[in-house]
Amino acid sequence: MSAEPVERDRYWFDQTEHERGVRILESMRLYRAAESAMRRRTQDSMSMGENDLLALRFLIRGRQRGRDITPTDLANYLGVKTSSITALLDRLEAGGHLRRVPSPFDRRRTMIEPTDHADAEVRKTLDQMHERMIAATSGIDAAGGLAIVEFLERMREAVDAIDKE
């Protein structure tokens, strides 16, 4: 009785698809490592922690969209307790990056907004990076762009599902 050898690597899945997936995931890993290093350099150049920079970007986007932002809004965005946000706000306010202002609608509430100095500093630091990232997307046609966006959405959903089930 002669049996044909079974190629174990191809038994459960298509090897070509597996190799392509591994190359894609490795490219993503290398991108994430480069992005993390860039974020550390950016935070160091601005003498800020990650949450400080994320908070400023959130406040700047909020101002651009005409949104009033409360400390609770910021805590929810960052995924931290409101009690933790006070130290972050104190630090950013002392550095001249934000100001607390009374709500025009409810004097019991405090709103937070970025200073012009913070806006200029963040733009100066991040504009060149954003320009380079946008330039990296040039030449990608609509179908390729859609495929990339759909892939990244599937990856986000895959990692978001971890430990939620």
C-alpha positions as CSV (number, residue, x, y, z in Angstrom):
1,M,0.0,0.0,0.0
2,S,1.6,3.2,-1.1
3,A,0.4,6.5,0.3
4,E,1.2,9.8,-1.3
5,P,3.1,12.0,1.1
6,V,1.0,14.7,2.6
7,E,2.4,18.2,2.6
8,R,1.7,19.1,6.2
9,D,2.2,22.9,5.6
10,R,-0.7,22.9,3.1
11,Y,-3.0,20.5,4.9
12,W,-5.2,23.1,6.8
13,F,-4.7,26.2,4.7
14,D,-3.3,27.6,1.5
15,Q,0.4,28.2,2.1
16,T,0.5,31.1,-0.3
17,E,-2.2,32.9,1.6
18,H,-0.5,32.1,4.9
19,E,2.8,33.5,3.7
20,R,1.1,36.7,2.4
21,G,-0.7,37.1,5.7
22,V,2.6,36.7,7.6
23,R,4.3,39.3,5.4
24,I,1.4,41.7,5.9
25,L,1.5,41.3,9.7
26,E,5.2,41.6,9.8
27,S,5.0,44.9,7.8
28,M,2.3,46.1,10.3
29,R,4.6,45.2,13.2
30,L,7.5,47.1,11.7
31,Y,5.2,50.1,11.0
32,R,3.9,50.0,14.6
33,A,7.4,49.9,16.0
34,A,8.5,52.9,13.8
35,E,5.3,54.8,14.8
36,S,5.9,54.1,18.5
37,A,9.5,55.3,18.2
38,M,8.3,58.4,16.5
39,R,5.7,59.1,19.2
40,R,8.4,58.7,21.9
41,R,10.6,61.2,20.0
42,T,7.7,63.6,19.7
43,Q,6.8,63.3,23.3
44,D,10.4,63.8,24.3
45,S,10.7,66.9,22.1
46,M,7.6,68.4,23.7
47,S,8.5,67.1,27.2
48,M,5.1,65.4,27.5
49,G,3.7,62.0,28.2
50,E,1.5,60.1,25.8
51,N,-1.8,61.0,27.5
52,D,-0.7,64.7,27.6
53,L,-0.2,64.7,23.8
54,L,-3.3,62.8,23.2
55,A,-5.3,65.2,25.4
56,L,-3.9,68.2,23.5
57,R,-4.7,66.7,20.1
58,F,-8.3,66.0,21.3
59,L,-8.7,69.5,22.6
60,I,-7.4,71.1,19.4
61,R,-9.7,68.9,17.3
62,G,-12.6,69.8,19.5
63,R,-11.9,73.5,19.1
64,Q,-11.6,73.1,15.3
65,R,-15.1,71.5,15.4
66,G,-16.5,74.1,17.7
67,R,-17.1,71.6,20.5
68,D,-17.0,72.6,24.2
69,I,-15.0,70.0,26.1
70,T,-15.3,69.2,29.8
71,P,-12.8,67.3,31.9
72,T,-15.2,64.4,31.9
73,D,-15.2,64.4,28.0
74,L,-11.4,64.2,28.1
75,A,-11.4,61.4,30.7
76,N,-13.8,59.4,28.6
77,Y,-11.7,59.9,25.5
78,L,-8.5,58.9,27.2
79,G,-10.2,56.0,29.0
80,V,-9.1,57.2,32.5
81,K,-11.0,58.0,35.6
82,T,-12.1,61.6,36.1
83,S,-10.0,61.7,39.3
84,S,-6.9,61.0,37.3
85,I,-7.6,63.8,34.8
86,T,-7.1,66.6,37.4
87,A,-3.3,66.0,37.6
88,L,-3.1,65.9,33.8
89,L,-5.0,69.2,33.5
90,D,-2.9,70.8,36.2
91,R,0.3,69.7,34.4
92,L,-0.9,71.0,31.0
93,E,-2.2,74.2,32.5
94,A,1.1,74.9,34.3
95,G,2.9,74.3,31.0
96,G,0.7,76.9,29.3
97,H,-0.9,74.3,27.1
98,L,-4.5,74.6,28.2
99,R,-6.8,76.8,30.2
100,R,-9.9,76.1,32.3
101,V,-12.8,78.4,31.5
102,P,-16.3,78.6,33.1
103,S,-19.1,77.2,31.0
104,P,-21.2,79.9,29.5
105,F,-24.3,77.7,30.1
106,D,-23.7,76.4,33.6
107,R,-21.4,78.2,36.0
108,R,-21.0,74.9,38.0
109,R,-19.2,73.4,35.0
110,T,-15.7,74.0,33.8
111,M,-14.6,73.7,30.2
112,I,-11.1,73.1,29.0
113,E,-9.5,74.5,25.9
114,P,-6.1,74.5,24.3
115,T,-4.0,77.7,24.3
116,D,-2.8,79.2,21.0
117,H,0.7,78.3,22.2
118,A,-0.3,74.6,22.5
119,D,-1.9,74.6,19.1
120,A,1.2,76.1,17.4
121,E,3.5,73.7,19.2
122,V,1.6,70.6,18.3
123,R,1.3,71.8,14.7
124,K,5.0,72.6,14.5
125,T,5.8,69.2,15.8
126,L,3.3,67.1,14.0
127,D,2.7,68.8,10.6
128,Q,5.8,67.5,9.0
129,M,5.0,64.0,10.1
130,H,1.5,64.2,8.8
131,E,2.7,65.6,5.4
132,R,5.1,62.6,5.1
133,M,2.4,60.2,6.0
134,I,0.0,61.7,3.4
135,A,2.7,61.7,0.8
136,A,3.2,57.9,1.5
137,T,-0.4,57.4,0.4
138,S,0.1,59.1,-3.0
139,G,-0.3,56.7,-5.9
140,I,-2.7,54.4,-4.1
141,D,-5.8,54.2,-6.3
142,A,-9.4,54.1,-5.0
143,A,-9.7,50.3,-5.0
144,G,-6.3,49.9,-3.2
145,G,-7.2,52.6,-0.7
146,L,-10.6,50.9,0.0
147,A,-8.8,47.5,0.5
148,I,-6.4,49.0,2.9
149,V,-9.1,50.7,4.9
150,E,-11.2,47.5,5.0
151,F,-8.2,45.5,6.1
152,L,-7.3,47.9,8.9
153,E,-10.9,47.9,10.1
154,R,-10.9,44.1,10.2
155,M,-7.6,44.2,12.2
156,R,-9.0,46.7,14.6
157,E,-12.1,44.5,15.1
158,A,-9.8,41.5,15.6
159,V,-7.7,43.1,18.3
160,D,-10.7,44.9,19.9
161,A,-12.4,41.5,20.4
162,I,-9.5,40.1,22.5
163,D,-10.5,39.5,26.1
164,K,-14.1,40.8,25.4
165,E,-15.6,37.4,24.8
